[in-house]
Amino acid sequence: EIVLTQSPGTLSLSPGERATLSCRASQSVSSTYLAWYQQKPGQAPRLLIYGASSRATGVPDRFSGSGSGTDFTLTISRLEPEDFAVYYCQQYGSSLTFGGGTKVEIK
Amino acid sequence: EVQLVQSGAEVKKPGATVKISCKFSGYTFTDSYIHWVQQAPGKGLVWMGVVDPEDGKTIYAESFQGRVTITADTSTDIAYMDLSSLRSEDRAVYYCAHSSSPGYYFYYMDVWGKGTTVTVSS
């Protein structure tokens, strides 16, 4: 099973700042089969990024994904108030697993 | 637009079985895959398994193998998840989610249900 480790666990930033979230896999994720989700309290997860770098429909372009192999990154270029949430990575190249999540909180 | 509507909250005793439904609409059910994901209070997402409604084939996560059964009824476009031998650790929100890539059971999930809360208490 591929284990995904997300860091940091919590990111404290102010609106307008840049957020960089990391997702590291225990083995290479084939064909960049890596997705990112956003989850707000009391809500279901929402797909942001798939294929490591493709934005899902309706996702603002301040969200971008990059990486390959075992190291992946989600970047939010300028945090908006609605971006404070928990973010999960997911790999689907070998079965399906989620990372433990990164909480982006207001500083 | 795909929509997934889940059944309401459940309260079960330890050892019981819970059955949660997920009503699918807005696309072709048999061209989709329906996943189930567990989220315990304050914890992360755990994938439980997936069903292909076209042929009923399922793949389960090892940690739920033997306790979970996922089915799909193509006459009603409803997917179901049964979790048996409930214990306190199964207290969680359970989500159904959609993916659609022919031949790929493991894929990203583009639409999610709102979740069903399951409480396990004696």
Interface residues (C-beta under 8 A of the other chain):
Chain A: E1 Y33 A35 Y37 Q43 A44 P45 R46 L47 Y50 G51 A56 Y88 Q90 Y92 G93 S94 S95 L96 T97 F98 G99 G100 G101
Chain B: H35 V37 G44 L45 V46 W47 V50 A61 E62 Y95 A97 Y104 F106 Y107 Y108 M109 D110 V111 W112 G113 K114 G115
